[in-house]
Amino acid sequence: MGMDATSVYFGATLLTAITDNAALTYLGSLVEGLSQEFKVALVAGAVTGGGLTVIANAPNPAGVAILRGSFEHNTVHPLGLLIAAIPPTLVAVLAFRVL
């Protein structure tokens, strides 16, 4: 409740890397008394970090099957996923925060 919209935005962006973004926004919607700006920042942050969610959802068999061939030894490495997800995440940050 004491966080400003910018903190919520970047916090949600980072949290969505380790937790499902739908769960994050749902849990945020349960908090009473949040301002509209807070809610928008929460959802925008979850959307921005959506590419990072692949790490949180790595056990997804279809995703692993698709990505496996792109990694050395056909093994999906979380660090590789994180590095690949950073550029599109930065583009989303620019779209939501700068434009």
PAZAPA-4460 file (N, C-alpha, C; in steps of 0.05 Angstrom, whole numbers, plus 32768, in hexadecimal, padded with zeros to 4 digits):
% residues 99
    n_x    n_y    n_z   ca_x   ca_y   ca_z    c_x    c_y    c_z   seq   type   mol
   8011   7FE8   8000   8000   8000   8000   8011   8019   8000     1      M     A
   8029   8017   800B   803B   802F   800D   804C   8033   7FF4     2      G     A
   8049   8022   7FE0   8059   8025   7FC8   804C   8038   7FB4     3      M     A
   805D   8047   7FA6   8052   8058   7F91   804F   8048   7F77     4      D     A
   8043   8054   7F63   803D   8045   7F4A   8056   803C   7F3C     5      A     A
   806B   804B   7F3D   8084   8043   7F2F   8090   802A   7F3D     6      T     A
   8090   802A   7F57   809A   8013   7F66   8089   7FFA   7F61     7      S     A
   806F   7FFE   7F60   805D   7FE7   7F5A   8062   7FDC   7F3E     8      V     A
   8065   7FEE   7F2B   806A   7FE6   7F0F   8084   7FD5   7F0D     9      Y     A
   809A   7FDF   7F17   80B3   7FD0   7F15   80B3   7FB8   7F27    10      F     A
   80A6   7FB9   7F3E   80A4   7FA2   7F4F   8094   7F8C   7F42    11      G     A
   807E   7F93   7F35   806E   7F7F   7F27   807D   7F73   7F0F    12      A     A
   808D   7F84   7F02   809D   7F7B   7EEB   80B1   7F66   7EF4    13      T     A
   80BE   7F6B   7F0A   80D2   7F58   7F14   80C5   7F3F   7F21    14      L     A
   80AF   7F43   7F2F   80A2   7F2C   7F3C   8096   7F18   7F28    15      L     A
   808E   7F22   7F11   8082   7F10   7EFD   8096   7EFD   7EF2    16      T     A
   80B0   7F02   7EF7   80C5   7EEE   7EEE   80C4   7ED5   7EFF    17      A     A
   80BB   7ED7   7F18   80BC   7EC0   7F29   80A0   7EB7   7F32    18      I     A
   808C   7EC5   7F2A   8070   7EBD   7F30   805F   7EC3   7F18    19      T     A
   804A   7EB5   7F15   8038   7EB8   7EFF   802B   7ED4   7EFF    20      D     A
   802B   7EE2   7EE8   8021   7EFD   7EE8   8003   7EFF   7EEC    21      N     A
   7FF4   7EEA   7EE5   7FD8   7EEA   7EEA   7FD2   7EE8   7F08    22      A     A
   7FE2   7ED8   7F16   7FDF   7ED5   7F33   7FE7   7EEF   7F41    23      A     A
   7FFB   7EFC   7F37   8004   7F15   7F42   7FEF   7F2B   7F40    24      L     A
   7FE3   7F2E   7F29   7FCE   7F42   7F25   7FB5   7F3B   7F35    25      T     A
   7FAE   7F21   7F36   7F97   7F19   7F45   7F9A   7F1F   7F63    26      Y     A
   7FB1   7F18   7F6D   7FB6   7F1D   7F8A   7FB5   7F3B   7F8F    27      L     A
   7FC0   7F4B   7F7D   7FC0   7F68   7F80   7FA3   7F73   7F7F    28      G     A
   7F92   7F66   7F70   7F76   7F70   7F6E   7F67   7F6B   7F88    29      S     A
   7F70   7F59   7F98   7F62   7F53   7FB1   7F68   7F68   7FC7    30      L     A
   7F7C   7F79   7FC3   7F82   7F8D   7FD8   7F6F   7FA4   7FD5    31      V     A
   7F62   7FAA   7FEB   7F4E   7FC0   7FEB   7F5C   7FDB   7FEF    32      E     A
   7F50   7FEF   7FE3   7F5A   800A   7FE6   7F70   8013   7FD4    33      G     A
   7F76   8003   7FBF   7F8B   800B   7FAD   7F81   8020   7F99    34      L     A
   7F92   8032   7F92   7F8B   8047   7F7F   7F8A   803B   7F63    35      S     A
   7F7D   8049   7F51   7F7D   8040   7F35   7F99   8040   7F29    36      Q     A
   7FA9   8054   7F30   7FC5   8056   7F27   7FD5   803D   7F30    37      E     A
   7FD1   8035   7F48   7FDE   801D   7F53   7FD6   8004   7F43    38      F     A
   7FBC   8001   7F3E   7FB2   7FEA   7F30   7FBD   7FE9   7F13    39      K     A
   7FBE   8000   7F06   7FC8   8001   7EEB   7FE6   7FFA   7EEB    40      V     A
   7FF5   8005   7EFE   8011   7FFF   7F00   8016   7FE1   7F05    41      A     A
   8006   7FD5   7F15   8008   7FB8   7F1B   8004   7FA8   7F01    42      L     A
   7FEF   7FAD   7EF3   7FE9   7F9E   7EDA   7FFE   7FA4   7EC5    43      V     A
   8006   7FBD   7EC2   801A   7FC4   7EAE   8035   7FB7   7EB4    44      A     A
   803C   7FB6   7ECD   8055   7FA8   7ED5   8054   7F8A   7ECF    45      G     A
   803D   7F7E   7ED5   803A   7F62   7ECF   803B   7F5C   7EB1    46      A     A
   802F   7F6E   7EA1   8030   7F6B   7E84   804D   7F6F   7E7A    47      V     A
   805A   7F83   7E85   8076   7F89   7E7D   8088   7F71   7E82    48      T     A
   8085   7F65   7E99   8096   7F4F   7EA0   808C   7F34   7E96    49      G     A
   8078   7F34   7E86   806C   7F1B   7E7C   8080   7F09   7E6E    50      G     A
   8093   7F14   7E60   80A7   7F03   7E53   80B9   7EF5   7E67    51      G     A
   80BC   7F01   7E7E   80CC   7EF5   7E93   80BE   7EDE   7EA0    52      L     A
   80A4   7EDC   7E9C   8094   7EC7   7EA9   809B   7EAC   7E9F    53      T     A
   80A8   7EAA   7E88   80B1   7E90   7E7E   80C1   7E82   7E93    54      V     A
   80D0   7E91   7EA2   80E1   7E86   7EB7   80CF   7E7A   7ECD    55      I     A
   80BA   7E88   7ED4   80A8   7E7E   7EE9   8098   7E66   7EE0    56      A     A
   8093   7E65   7EC5   8083   7E4F   7EBA   8094   7E3B   7EAB    57      N     A
   80AE   7E39   7EB2   80C0   7E27   7EA3   80B8   7E0A   7EA2    58      A     A
   80A9   7E00   7EB6   80A0   7DE4   7EB5   808C   7DDF   7E9E    59      P     A
   8083   7DF4   7E91   806F   7DF0   7E7C   807C   7DDE   7E66    60      N     A
   8071   7DC6   7E62   807D   7DB3   7E4F   807E   7DBD   7E32    61      P     A
   8069   7DCB   7E2A   8069   7DD5   7E0E   807E   7DEA   7E0A    62      A     A
   8081   7DFC   7E1D   8095   7E11   7E1B   80B1   7E05   7E1B    63      G     A
   80B6   7DF2   7E2C   80D0   7DE5   7E2D   80D6   7DD7   7E12    64      V     A
   80C2   7DC9   7E07   80C5   7DBB   7DEE   80CD   7DCE   7DD7    65      A     A
   80C0   7DE6   7DD7   80C6   7DFA   7DC3   80E1   7E06   7DC6    66      I     A
   80E9   7E0C   7DDF   8102   7E1A   7DE4   811A   7E08   7DE6    67      L     A
   8117   7DEF   7DEB   812D   7DDD   7DF1   8143   7DDD   7DDB    68      R     A
   813B   7DDD   7DC2   814F   7DDD   7DAC   8160   7DF6   7DAA    69      G     A
   8158   7E0B   7DB7   8167   7E24   7DB6   817C   7E26   7DCB    70      S     A
   817F   7E12   7DDC   8192   7E12   7DF2   81A6   7DFC   7DEE    71      F     A
   81BE   7E01   7DF8   81D4   7DED   7DF8   81CB   7DD4   7E06    72      E     A
   81D1   7DBD   7DFB   81CA   7DA3   7E06   81AC   7D9F   7E08    73      H     A
   819D   7DAE   7DF9   817F   7DAC   7DFA   8174   7DAF   7E16    74      N     A
   8180   7DBF   7E26   8178   7DC4   7E42   8170   7DE1   7E45    75      T     A
   8159   7DE7   7E4F   8150   7E02   7E53   815D   7E0D   7E6C    76      V     A
   816C   7E23   7E69   817A   7E2F   7E7F   816B   7E49   7E88    77      H     A
   8163   7E4B   7EA0   8155   7E63   7EAA   8164   7E7D   7EA5    78      P     A
   817F   7E7C   7EA8   818E   7E95   7EA3   818D   7E9D   7E86    79      L     A
   818E   7E8A   7E74   818B   7E90   7E58   8170   7E9C   7E51    80      G     A
   815B   7E91   7E5E   8140   7E9C   7E5A   813F   7EB9   7E64    81      L     A
   814B   7EBD   7E7B   814A   7ED8   7E87   8159   7EEC   7E74    82      L     A
   8170   7EE4   7E6A   817F   7EF6   7E59   816F   7EFC   7E3F    83      I     A
   8162   7EE7   7E34   8153   7EEB   7E1B   813A   7EFC   7E20    84      A     A
   812F   7EFC   7E38   8117   7F0A   7E3F   811C   7F28   7E45    85      A     A
   8134   7F2F   7E4C   813A   7F4A   7E54   8135   7F5F   7E3D    86      I     A
   813F   7F5B   7E25   813A   7F6F   7E10   811C   7F75   7E0B    87      P     A
   810B   7F61   7E07   80EE   7F68   7E03   80E2   7F74   7E1C    88      P     A
   80EB   7F6D   7E33   80E1   7F79   7E4C   80E8   7F97   7E4D    89      T     A
   8100   7F9D   7E45   8109   7FBA   7E44   80F8   7FC9   7E2F    90      L     A
   80F2   7FBD   7E19   80E0   7FCA   7E05   80C5   7FD0   7E12    91      V     A
   80BA   7FBC   7E20   80A0   7FC0   7E2E   80A2   7FD6   7E43    92      A     A
   80B8   7FD8   7E52   80BC   7FED   7E65   80BB   8008   7E57    93      V     A
   80C9   800A   7E41   80C9   8023   7E32   80AD   802A   7E28    94      L     A
   809E   8016   7E1F   8083   801B   7E15   8070   8024   7E2B    95      A     A
   8072   8018   7E42   8060   801E   7E58   8068   8037   7E68    96      F     A
   8082   803B   7E6B   808B   8051   7E7C   8094   806A   7E6E    97      R     A
   809D   8067   7E55   80A7   807F   7E47   8093   808A   7E33    98      V     A
   8085   8079   7E25   8072   8082   7E11   8059   8089   7E1D    99      L     A
***
